[in-house]
Amino acid sequence: MTSTFAHLGLPDPLVQSLAKSEIVEPFPVQEATIPDVLAGKDVCGKAPTGSGKTLAFGLPLLATVGKATRRRPRALILAPTRELAEQIKHELAPLARTVNRYVFAIYGGVGYGPQKGALRKGVDVLVATPGRLEDLIEQRSIDLSDVDIVVVDEADRMADMGFLPAVRRILDQTSSNRQTLLYSATLDGDVAVLIREYQSDPAHHETGTVKSETVDARHHFWLVQHHDRVQHTADLIDEMGKTIVFTRTRHGADRLARQLDKAGIDAVAMHGGRSQNQRNRALEAFSSGRAQALIATDVAARGIHVDAVASVIHFDPARDPKDYLHRSGRTARAGAAGTVVSLVTGEQRPSVQRMQRALRLDAPIEEPRMEHLHDAGHRIGEPSSELETRRPSPRRSAAKAKSPNRRSPSDVQSLYVANLPWGATTDQLEALFGRYGKVHEATIIAHPRTGRSKGFGFVEMPASDARTAVKKLHGSVMGGRDLTVRLARPSAHRG
């Protein structure tokens, strides 16, 4: 029997609130850890970004956290970046209201006034970055001695950014009887020290490694001339839709955003040199669809979740395999499909090949092939021969053969549909698209070995109906997910 949030022991108000958003079936990390958190155990979770960790710790935390008094929160969630802190608050705040709890986030880059005001009123669940939290502790604006539930999220990122000494100082100020939850993509090195010193007999759960951040992404490496990278980037965004582009420097991000604007691509830049308000506005413009592309430095590689990111472009190659994974993990999240393209110049080729070997990413560095973006690509840990092309399934071939009234290819338009829920069916696709015209065929692509949906599919309709469907359905919600719907190139759906 399929597990539900109700089966995991969560209170009815939270379950009902999730159901209103069509969130019913828990992800693996949620199913594994929620019962232990509800039971009061310390939990050590090894899970990648985008796997559903926020609800995994947030739901049971909201179910058990007490009411705060002035300046004395009852639960603390530590996050490495401003963006992650704000994202956690954004995801948990509506749920908290259903159980009469208040969630607030504090981080640097903004004024102290509103944060101190919220703490004076009482914050039940405080989400914080270590630096700003220590500033407020020093100013006597907050007392952590009543905190009896602590979450350390992205602990490995904390270590990378040099925050673990601050994390330890903060943990030392919380209740000695606290419940400590730690989530990280890796559990070795300094993170292991944190586990040993601040957790008591934790329940260990592993629902994937850092590499699974890109499990459903298809990776491409294009050999390009340095002066052609901007045009290739513009072409990719125009083809793929919602895209995050990574550059090495702040100046490079700003310059590329300007260049793309001149090329007709709505782009916004986001990096550490911009104020928090500027960063928030850029992220909101990209999330809402007003901007097609977010141009970012590695400040955005972790801690930012934007639904339905169709692709990631490495305009400048990542510094190392870990950064490549974290950047690439902005697409193909939570079961959806995604495309990752690296633009590689001749002098960068040797270093990129070394990174590929470290990642077990068996992909050639080849001439740009736009027509292969939708039906080819390479997946981490699998030989390239298994994924070089997507051949039509027997079902698809049979369906075509059985369609005597099928129109000629010139009259039929194939639509690419991405970010589908795992449980989506072809009948649901046909019903959804059938509102806007005749559906000749609907197909959901599944992995040939596992049979699991890859999160995308194709719908064939008369060309005029297809254009209407794109306008009406792109960005619409199915099963709690924002759909990506666009016209597919002919080669992406040939049979």
DADA-V37968 format. One record per residue. N is the residue number from 1. PHI is phi in whole degrees, -180 to 180 (NA if undefined). PSI is psi in degrees with one decimal (* if undefined). OMEGA is omega in degrees with one decimal (NA if undefined). Layout:
N;PHI;PSI;OMEGA, N;PHI;PSI;OMEGA
This chain:
1;NA;136.6;-180.0, 2;-69;132.4;179.8, 3;-74;150.4;174.3, 4;-128;169.2;178.2, 5;-65;-32.2;177.3, 6;-63;-39.8;179.4, 7;-64;-24.4;-176.8, 8;-80;-7.7;175.1, 9;99;12.5;179.1, 10;-75;149.9;-179.5, 11;-67;154.3;-175.5, 12;-56;-42.5;-178.5, 13;-58;-39.3;178.4, 14;-70;-43.3;-179.9, 15;-61;-43.4;-179.4, 16;-67;-37.7;178.4, 17;-65;-40.3;176.5, 18;-64;-42.1;-178.0, 19;-63;-35.0;178.2, 20;-62;-28.2;176.2, 21;-94;11.5;180.0, 22;61;34.3;174.3, 23;-107;104.4;-173.9, 24;-122;-42.3;-175.2, 25;-97;120.0;-177.7, 26;-71;149.5;172.0, 27;-74;164.1;-176.4, 28;-55;-43.8;-178.2, 29;-65;-31.9;178.1, 30;-72;-45.0;179.3, 31;-63;-35.5;-176.4, 32;-76;-38.5;-169.0, 33;-102;-27.0;-174.8, 34;-57;-45.9;-180.0, 35;-60;-38.7;179.8, 36;-69;-39.0;178.5, 37;-65;-43.3;177.9, 38;-61;-31.5;-179.7, 39;-79;-1.8;177.3, 40;87;8.9;-178.1, 41;-80;151.3;164.6, 42;-69;142.2;-177.2, 43;-130;134.5;174.6, 44;-117;108.1;-175.3, 45;-112;125.3;175.2, 46;-102;106.7;-175.1, 47;-154;144.6;-176.6, 48;-81;163.4;171.3, 49;-57;139.4;178.0, 50;86;7.1;-177.2, 51;-95;-0.6;-179.3, 52;99;23.0;-175.9, 53;-65;-35.9;-174.9, 54;-59;-46.3;176.7, 55;-72;-28.4;-179.7, 56;-61;-41.7;177.0, 57;-95;-28.9;-174.0, 58;-71;-41.2;-177.6, 59;-64;-52.8;179.2, 60;-68;-29.0;176.1, 61;-62;-46.4;179.5, 62;-66;-29.6;-179.7, 63;-72;-21.2;-172.2, 64;-122;-14.7;-173.0, 65;-69;143.2;177.9, 66;-84;176.1;178.4, 67;-83;139.7;-178.3, 68;-88;159.0;168.0, 69;-110;179.5;-177.0, 70;-56;126.9;175.2, 71;64;8.4;-175.9, 72;-129;83.4;179.2, 73;-65;160.6;179.9, 74;-104;-23.0;177.2, 75;-136;147.0;-178.0, 76;-132;129.2;174.7, 77;-117;116.6;179.6, 78;-95;131.5;-179.0, 79;-131;148.2;-175.1, 80;-77;-25.7;-174.7, 81;-129;158.1;177.4, 82;-59;-44.2;-175.9, 83;-64;-41.1;179.2, 84;-67;-40.4;178.4, 85;-60;-45.2;-180.0, 86;-66;-37.9;179.4, 87;-65;-42.7;178.9, 88;-62;-46.4;178.7, 89;-60;-44.4;-178.4, 90;-60;-37.9;-177.3, 91;-77;-34.4;-174.1, 92;-92;-26.9;-173.7, 93;-57;-46.5;179.3, 94;-63;-35.8;177.9, 95;-69;-37.6;-178.9, 96;-62;-35.9;-178.9, 97;-63;-29.0;-179.2, 98;-71;-19.2;177.9, 99;-117;21.0;175.5, 100;59;45.8;174.9, 101;-126;156.4;-174.9, 102;-120;127.5;178.9, 103;-112;135.2;179.3, 104;-142;149.2;-179.2, 105;-118;139.0;174.3, 106;-125;138.9;179.9, 107;-163;166.6;-178.3, 108;-76;174.2;177.5, 109;89;-5.8;177.5, 110;-133;168.4;-176.9, 111;-67;157.4;179.9, 112;-79;-27.4;-170.6, 113;-52;-57.9;-179.5, 114;-61;-33.1;-179.4, 115;-70;-43.1;177.8, 116;-66;-37.3;178.7, 117;-62;-42.7;179.2, 118;-64;-41.4;-179.8, 119;-65;-36.1;178.7, 120;-64;-35.8;-179.7, 121;-74;-28.9;-179.3, 122;114;118.7;179.4, 123;-119;116.9;-179.0, 124;-70;-47.2;-179.0, 125;-122;113.3;-178.9, 126;-102;125.1;173.5, 127;-104;129.6;-171.2, 128;-149;149.8;165.6, 129;-90;148.6;-173.3, 130;-60;-41.0;-175.8, 131;-62;-52.3;-179.5, 132;-66;-36.3;179.0, 133;-62;-43.7;178.9, 134;-65;-34.5;176.0, 135;-61;-44.9;-178.0, 136;-71;-32.4;174.0, 137;-63;-45.3;-179.7, 138;-62;-33.9;179.7, 139;-84;4.5;179.2, 140;60;31.6;177.7, 141;-91;-8.5;-177.4, 142;-151;146.2;177.5, 143;-128;123.8;-175.1, 144;-96;6.3;-172.4, 145;-69;-17.9;176.7, 146;-92;-2.2;-178.5, 147;-72;113.9;-179.6, 148;-116;4.9;169.8, 149;-135;123.6;178.6, 150;-125;135.0;173.0, 151;-117;126.9;170.9, 152;-107;105.7;-177.5, 153;-98;145.0;-179.1, 154;54;52.4;-176.2, 155;-61;-35.9;179.2, 156;-66;-35.6;176.5, 157;-68;-37.5;174.4, 158;-56;-44.9;-179.9, 159;-64;-44.5;-179.7, 160;-59;-35.1;-176.0, 161;-91;2.7;177.5, 162;77;23.0;-175.4, 163;-91;-8.9;-172.3, 164;-62;-36.5;174.2, 165;-58;-40.5;177.6, 166;-67;-39.3;178.6, 167;-61;-41.2;-179.6, 168;-67;-40.3;178.0, 169;-63;-38.9;179.8, 170;-68;-46.0;179.9, 171;-61;-34.6;179.6, 172;-64;-18.7;-178.7, 173;-96;-3.9;178.8, 174;-88;174.7;-178.2, 175;-59;140.9;178.6, 176;-69;-17.6;179.7, 177;-100;21.1;-175.1, 178;-69;158.4;168.1, 179;-97;127.1;-174.7, 180;-115;122.7;179.5, 181;-115;128.7;-177.4, 182;-128;127.8;-179.8, 183;-125;133.2;-175.7, 184;-158;153.0;175.9, 185;-78;-24.7;176.3, 186;-134;151.5;-174.4, 187;-125;22.7;-178.7, 188;-105;-174.9;175.6, 189;58;-132.9;-177.1, 190;-64;-29.2;178.9, 191;-65;-39.2;178.3, 192;-62;-35.7;177.2, 193;-64;-41.5;178.8, 194;-61;-42.6;178.4, 195;-62;-46.5;-176.2, 196;-65;-38.1;-173.0, 197;-91;-21.7;-171.9, 198;-124;4.7;175.2, 199;-123;150.9;-179.4, 200;-117;111.6;178.5, 201;44;57.3;-174.5, 202;-70;148.2;170.5, 203;-79;125.0;-177.6, 204;-97;133.1;176.4, 205;-136;134.9;176.7, 206;-128;118.4;-179.1, 207;-119;28.5;178.5, 208;141;162.7;176.1, 209;-106;176.2;179.5, 210;-58;-30.1;-179.4, 211;-68;-23.6;-179.8, 212;-73;-4.4;173.3, 213;-59;-29.3;-176.4, 214;-116;28.2;-172.5, 215;-61;-35.4;-178.1, 216;-104;10.0;177.9, 217;-87;148.7;173.2, 218;-110;127.6;-171.5, 219;-105;136.7;178.3, 220;-130;143.2;177.4, 221;-126;115.7;-175.7, 222;-106;128.9;175.3, 223;-86;115.2;-172.2, 224;-133;162.0;170.3, 225;-81;145.2;-176.7, 226;-55;-42.7;-175.0, 227;-76;-8.6;-179.9, 228;-97;-3.2;-172.1, 229;-64;-38.0;-178.6, 230;-63;-44.2;-179.3, 231;-67;-41.1;176.7, 232;-61;-41.1;179.6, 233;-63;-44.7;178.5, 234;-61;-42.8;-180.0, 235;-64;-40.8;-179.8, 236;-65;-44.4;179.6, 237;-64;-42.0;179.1, 238;-62;-35.6;-179.0, 239;-79;-43.0;-169.7, 240;-92;-28.1;-175.7, 241;94;-139.0;-172.1, 242;-56;115.0;-169.8, 243;-138;139.3;169.1, 244;-104;129.3;-178.9, 245;-115;128.4;-178.2, 246;-106;130.8;174.6, 247;-117;166.1;-177.0, 248;-81;-35.1;-173.0, 249;-124;160.9;175.9, 250;-62;-46.2;179.9, 251;-60;-39.9;179.0, 252;-64;-37.1;178.6, 253;-66;-46.5;179.0, 254;-62;-44.0;-178.5, 255;-65;-43.4;-179.1, 256;-65;-38.9;178.0, 257;-60;-42.4;178.6, 258;-65;-42.4;-179.0, 259;-65;-39.4;179.0, 260;-69;-37.4;176.0, 261;-58;-42.7;178.5, 262;-65;-27.8;179.4, 263;-86;4.6;177.4, 264;91;12.3;178.8, 265;-105;123.8;176.2, 266;-73;110.9;-175.3, 267;-131;146.3;175.6, 268;-128;148.3;-178.6, 269;-105;147.2;-179.6, 270;-145;122.2;178.8, 271;-162;175.4;-174.7, 272;-68;-14.6;179.0, 273;-82;-6.2;-180.0, 274;-99;151.8;179.1, 275;-67;164.0;-179.5, 276;-63;-37.6;178.3, 277;-64;-40.0;176.9, 278;-64;-41.0;179.3, 279;-66;-40.9;178.1, 280;-63;-42.4;-179.4, 281;-65;-39.6;178.9, 282;-64;-44.3;-178.8, 283;-67;-38.2;179.3, 284;-67;-40.1;178.4, 285;-63;-40.0;179.5, 286;-72;-43.5;-178.3, 287;-63;-38.0;-176.6, 288;-79;-13.2;-179.8, 289;95;-1.6;177.2, 290;-67;-28.9;175.0, 291;-113;134.9;179.0, 292;-77;-28.8;-172.5, 293;-136;141.2;172.0, 294;-110;118.5;-179.7, 295;-100;118.5;-168.5, 296;-138;152.8;165.8, 297;-88;-173.9;-174.8, 298;-68;-4.0;174.6, 299;-60;-25.3;-178.5, 300;-99;2.6;-174.0, 301;-70;-23.8;177.4, 302;-137;152.5;174.7, 303;87;0.5;177.5, 304;-118;125.6;175.0, 305;-118;117.8;174.8, 306;-123;127.2;-178.6, 307;-66;147.9;169.7, 308;59;40.6;170.3, 309;-77;113.2;-173.7, 310;-74;-32.9;-175.1, 311;-155;159.2;172.7, 312;-123;134.8;176.6, 313;-117;126.5;172.0, 314;-90;90.6;178.3, 315;-65;-44.6;169.0, 316;-110;133.7;-178.9, 317;-58;149.0;176.5, 318;-65;154.8;-177.9, 319;-70;-32.0;-176.7, 320;-156;171.3;-177.9, 321;-58;-37.9;-178.5, 322;-63;-44.1;178.2, 323;-66;-36.2;178.2, 324;-61;-43.6;-179.7, 325;-65;-43.4;-177.2, 326;-69;-39.3;175.0, 327;-62;-51.9;-175.2, 328;-63;-25.7;-179.0, 329;-69;0.2;175.4, 330;-76;-14.7;174.5, 331;-118;171.7;-179.0, 332;56;45.3;-177.8, 333;-95;143.9;171.8, 334;54;42.9;173.8, 335;93;-9.2;179.3, 336;-80;162.3;176.8, 337;-84;166.4;178.1, 338;-169;161.0;-178.4, 339;-126;135.7;178.7, 340;-124;125.2;-179.3, 341;-124;127.7;174.7, 342;-106;129.2;175.6, 343;-94;117.0;-170.8, 344;-121;123.3;174.4, 345;-89;167.5;-175.0, 346;-56;-43.1;-177.3, 347;-74;-18.2;179.1, 348;-88;-11.1;-172.1, 349;-58;-46.9;-178.6, 350;-60;-43.3;-178.4, 351;-69;-36.3;178.0, 352;-67;-38.7;178.9, 353;-66;-36.5;175.7, 354;-63;-41.1;178.4, 355;-65;-40.5;178.5, 356;-60;-42.5;-179.9, 357;-64;-40.3;179.2, 358;-65;-31.1;-178.7, 359;-89;-7.2;-171.0, 360;56;46.5;-179.9, 361;-109;95.6;-172.6, 362;-86;81.1;-176.4, 363;-136;135.5;178.4, 364;-74;151.7;169.1, 365;-95;108.0;-166.9, 366;-133;173.0;177.4, 367;-62;147.4;180.0, 368;-56;133.7;-179.8, 369;-136;83.9;-176.8, 370;-58;-34.2;-175.4, 371;-70;-11.9;-178.7, 372;-98;2.1;-175.5, 373;-64;-34.2;-173.8, 374;-94;-20.5;-174.8, 375;-126;16.8;179.1, 376;-147;-170.4;-178.7, 377;124;173.8;-172.4, 378;-133;142.0;-176.0, 379;-114;143.9;-177.9, 380;-60;131.5;175.3, 381;86;0.3;-179.7, 382;-123;143.4;177.7, 383;-59;143.9;-176.4, 384;-63;-29.2;-176.9, 385;-62;-24.3;-178.2, 386;-76;-19.4;-170.4, 387;-129;12.6;-175.4, 388;-65;-35.8;178.4, 389;-141;153.3;174.9, 390;-105;108.0;-179.3, 391;-87;150.5;179.6, 392;-64;141.9;179.6, 393;-74;161.0;175.8, 394;-56;-36.4;-179.8, 395;-62;-43.6;179.8, 396;-63;-45.3;-179.2, 397;-63;-41.9;180.0, 398;-65;-39.9;-179.3, 399;-62;-39.1;179.2, 400;-67;-40.4;-178.1, 401;-67;-27.9;-175.9, 402;-91;9.4;-176.1, 403;-107;82.3;-177.0, 404;-65;-25.1;-178.2, 405;-96;13.6;-177.1, 406;-63;135.2;-179.6, 407;-76;165.9;177.5, 408;-69;156.0;-177.5, 409;-54;-31.8;-177.4, 410;-69;-21.8;-179.2, 411;-96;-9.6;-175.0, 412;-111;132.8;177.4, 413;-114;132.0;176.1, 414;-91;133.5;177.2, 415;-109;135.6;176.0, 416;-94;126.7;-177.7, 417;-123;119.8;-176.7, 418;-124;168.4;-178.2, 419;66;35.8;177.4, 420;-72;145.8;172.3, 421;-61;153.4;-179.0, 422;-56;-39.5;-174.1, 423;-88;7.9;-178.4, 424;-62;144.8;-179.9, 425;-119;162.3;177.8, 426;-65;-31.7;177.0, 427;-62;-40.4;178.1, 428;-65;-40.4;177.2, 429;-62;-45.2;-179.6, 430;-62;-40.4;179.6, 431;-67;-41.3;-178.6, 432;-65;-50.6;-177.1, 433;-77;-23.4;179.8, 434;-65;-14.9;176.3, 435;-67;-20.3;-172.8, 436;-118;13.1;176.5, 437;149;-170.4;-177.8, 438;-81;132.2;176.4, 439;-103;115.2;177.5, 440;-76;-39.5;-177.1, 441;-163;142.7;174.1, 442;-128;135.8;-178.0, 443;-139;134.9;171.5, 444;-108;126.2;-174.8, 445;-81;129.1;179.1, 446;-119;152.1;176.9, 447;-66;130.4;-175.2, 448;-64;-23.3;-176.5, 449;-92;-41.9;-176.0, 450;-96;-21.2;-176.6, 451;77;1.5;-178.2, 452;-82;140.5;178.0, 453;-57;138.6;175.4, 454;-88;-1.8;177.4, 455;89;9.3;176.6, 456;-145;165.8;-179.6, 457;-164;-168.5;-177.3, 458;-138;145.0;175.2, 459;-128;130.9;179.5, 460;-107;128.0;-177.3, 461;-141;163.6;169.2, 462;-56;145.7;-172.0, 463;-56;-43.4;-178.0, 464;-67;-39.8;177.6, 465;-66;-37.5;-178.1, 466;-62;-42.0;-179.6, 467;-64;-38.5;176.1, 468;-64;-43.0;-179.4, 469;-61;-39.3;178.9, 470;-61;-46.7;-178.5, 471;-62;-38.3;-174.9, 472;-84;-32.2;-168.6, 473;-106;-19.1;178.7, 474;-64;123.4;-177.8, 475;88;-4.0;176.4, 476;-73;166.6;-173.1, 477;-106;132.7;174.0, 478;-135;119.0;-179.7, 479;59;33.5;178.8, 480;83;6.8;-178.7, 481;-120;142.2;177.2, 482;-81;118.5;-176.9, 483;-76;143.2;167.1, 484;-102;120.5;-179.4, 485;-130;124.4;178.3, 486;-152;164.1;176.7, 487;-68;133.5;178.6, 488;-92;144.4;174.1, 489;-68;150.9;-178.4, 490;-56;-39.1;-176.6, 491;-71;-16.7;-178.5, 492;-79;-5.6;-175.0, 493;-145;31.8;-178.1, 494;-77;155.3;-178.6, 495;-132;*;NA
